[in-house]
Amino acid sequence: MLPSQTLLLAVVFAITALQALASDTFLAAVYEHSVILPDDTLEPVSPDDALALMNRNMDVLEGAIKEAAQKGAHIIVTPEDGIYGWRFTRETIYPYLEDIPDPAVNWIPCTDSTRFASAPVQERLSCMARNNSIYVVANIGNKKPCNSSDPSCPSDGRYQYNTNVVFDAEGKLVARYHKYNLFRTETQFNYPKEPETVTFETPFGKFGIFTCFDILFHEPAVVLVNKLQVDNVIFPTAWMNVLPFLTAIEFHSAWAMGMGVNLLSANTHNIDFAMTGDGLFTPEGPAAYHYNSRTEEGRLLLAELRSHPRLSPTFPPAVNWSLYATSIEKFPREKGTFPGAVRRDIFTFSELRHKAGNYTVCQGDLCCHLMYQMSNNSKAEVYVLGAFDGLHGSLIKYHWQICTLLKCRSTDLNTCGQQGETAQTKFEIFSLSGTFGTNYVFPEVLYSGVELAPGEFEVLHDGRLKSKHGTSKPLVTATLFGRIYEKDLPHPLRTSP
């Protein structure tokens, strides 16, 4: 046999052996961090003072990373803004930024800290990963110089990006992602010129990564899952909860189920800004989650996840989200509907006036259908069926189609859609569906006290969100979130200064 053939066979054997050793599951961790914030100032602090604050936060994160590693975790995700917070202008955040190279440079900052410009934060994160033999995901700021030859170069001569970094178990930088969909208050950062679809391979699965507000848009979130076929999504976030729909655990769990992936969601914890709620979410529901709006404490979560959920025998089948609802349009639309505001979105509501019944409510191109039976009907509570088909958001507008079974805040119908997290009424049966104009629909049920309902509902192939054996706890909302990405308005801020 020729030497080249021998080498080829050895390589093939090695690859096969590695594939055989690759686990079908992995232990994942997320940490909800109560961030130590900087002083709110209009003047930049010194680089030493900036690093001192970041080290205080990294001291906390290092404790969580060590604990996760000791418990056998393969990867840990920490939150957006978890190292320096968010009280910044473009000028005042600059001392906190580092130049983050492209991962193609094959760099381990922990063992080669002088190879590039000073990067003490990257060095420390790399050492945390290396010393604990665990993948570490963190959110930091990236600065990149530019000059007048670049027509979009900012006047201060640099780009500043909200950036996720991933270090492998040896401390090597293996992924860098620049947030593409900045929230309206993130004026300290620039938008990347093009959306980035960042993936990285591990011995325990293929991962994609994006940040917070990105989850609501087609790029990069849907592209990663549908085109690049990632099984696991890394998601650092600083999510401000908005009841009754957009709580972190509620929507992130719904997105994981709707997209058929694992979502490793790590949130910032700050009760003054309604920031809480993280979890390890799967296509079948949450493997672990945490929501605490009353204390200042952080929280570490761990759970075993399937590396390739699409290959699981319990992977949910494909859903035709409008099949059932379009088949029952013979049901008359409800009379006596009324408008109600969920934040700035004007829904069409119909009060559930009986203990059981069938209801249909329509708005725009969307009709929502509900069949239900309450097991106890508190006279102190009012429920409605609601439909919304339109643009959501004040400055950045994107298109929702939403069907919801919703408890009103009080018996006053004017409170329907207002924030509320407690309920007394349970349901023996509910079945919710809609004539959605999209395949991107995300289902979730929220119980009293902002608790999820894993294993207590199912989505049928014809698009019905259905209770299995009644609700074990009082119901706040059962919701189908639909996104029609092609109807989104152009982003008004995604331009270079």
ABEGO torsion letter per residue (X at the ends): XBAAAAAAAAAAAAAAAAAAABBABBBBBBBBBBBBBBBBBABBBBAAAAAAAAAAAAAAAAAAAAAAAAAGBABBBBBBGAAAEABBBAAAAAAABBBBBBAAAGBBAAABAAABBBBAAAAAAAAAAAAAGBBBBBBBBBBBBBBAABAABBAAGBBBBBBBBBBBAAGBBABBBBBABBBAABAABBBBABBBBBBBBBAAEBBBBBBEAAAABAOAAAAAAAAAGBABBBBBBBBBBBOAABBAAAAAAAAAAAAGBBBBBBBBBBAAAGBBEBEBBBAAEBABBBBBAABABBBBBBBBBBABAAABAABBBBBBAAAAAAAAAABBBBBGBBBBBBEABBBBBBBBABABEBBBBBBEABBBBBBBBBABBBAABBBBBBBBBEBBEAABBBBBBBBBBBBBABABAAABGBBBABBABBBABBBBBBBBABABBBBBBBBBGGBBBBGABBBBAAGBBBBAAEBABBBABBBBBBBBAAABBBBAABBBX
